[in-house]
């Protein structure tokens, strides 16, 4: 992980927490992590996938890794909870016209 971040010229610090047996949360901490998140989280998803491949190569037990940077994933889930309500309100207002 540190090699990948170094290659991407990122000074992000990696913090790993075990959520439960076989599941880990990897949090990237630092400033200006937008490059690591990418457009709509695509780069962060790719880093997560590569990390999962690297960790699980040559092992019988599967380990799951979830990556996050700047609390991006938590913000994203919050947006998906609010978004439908906003669209319902917009549809109602345009339907009344």
C-alpha positions in Angstrom: 0.0 0.0 0.0 2.7 2.5 0.9 4.5 1.7 -2.4 1.4 2.5 -4.4 0.8 5.7 -2.5 4.5 6.7 -3.0 4.1 6.0 -6.7 1.1 8.3 -6.8 3.1 11.0 -5.1 0.7 11.0 -2.1 1.7 11.7 1.4 -1.3 10.0 2.9 -0.9 8.0 6.1 -2.4 4.5 6.2 -4.4 3.5 9.3 -5.8 -0.1 9.5 -8.5 -1.1 11.9 -9.9 -4.6 12.3 -13.7 -4.4 12.2 -14.2 -8.1 12.9 -12.4 -11.3 12.2 -11.3 -11.2 8.5 -12.6 -7.7 7.9 -10.4 -4.6 8.0 -11.0 -0.9 7.4 -8.2 1.0 5.8 -8.4 4.7 6.2 -6.1 7.1 4.3 -5.4 10.2 6.3 -3.9 13.4 4.9 -4.6 16.5 3.0 -5.8 16.9 -0.6 -6.7 13.2 -1.1 -9.0 14.0 -4.0 -6.5 12.3 -6.4 -6.8 9.1 -4.4 -10.6 9.2 -4.4 -10.9 10.1 -8.1 -14.0 10.9 -10.0 -17.0 9.4 -8.2 -14.7 7.3 -6.1 -13.4 5.2 -9.0 -9.7 5.5 -8.0 -10.5 4.6 -4.4 -12.4 1.6 -5.6 -9.5 0.5 -7.8 -7.0 0.9 -4.9 -9.4 -1.1 -2.7 -9.6 -3.9 -5.4 -5.9 -4.0 -5.9 -5.3 -4.1 -2.2 -7.8 -7.0 -1.8 -6.1 -8.9 -4.6 -2.6 -8.4 -3.0 -3.7 -9.4 0.4 -5.6 -12.5 -0.7 -3.1 -13.8 -3.2 -1.8 -17.2 -2.1 -4.0 -17.6 1.0 -6.9 -20.0 1.7 -8.7 -17.6 4.0 -10.4 -14.5 2.5 -9.6 -11.2 4.1 -11.8 -8.2 3.2 -10.4 -4.7 3.1 -12.5 -1.6 2.8 -10.7 1.6 1.9 -11.8 5.1 2.8 -10.3 8.6 2.4 -11.6 11.8 3.8 -14.7 9.9 5.0 -15.7 9.7 1.4 -17.7 6.4 1.7 -19.7 7.6 4.7 -20.6 10.9 2.9 -21.6 8.9 -0.2 -24.0 6.7 1.7 -25.6 9.8 3.4 -26.1 11.4 0.0 -28.0 8.3 -1.3 -30.4 8.5 1.7 -31.1 12.2 1.0 -31.2 12.2 -2.8 -34.5 10.3 -3.3 -36.4 12.7 -1.1 -35.1 15.7 -3.0 -36.2 14.2 -6.3 -39.7 13.3 -5.0 -40.1 16.9 -3.9 -39.0 18.2 -7.4 -41.3 15.8 -9.1 -44.2 16.9 -7.0 -43.5 20.6 -7.7 -43.2 20.1 -11.5 -46.2 17.8 -11.6 -48.4 20.5 -10.0 -47.6 23.0 -12.8 
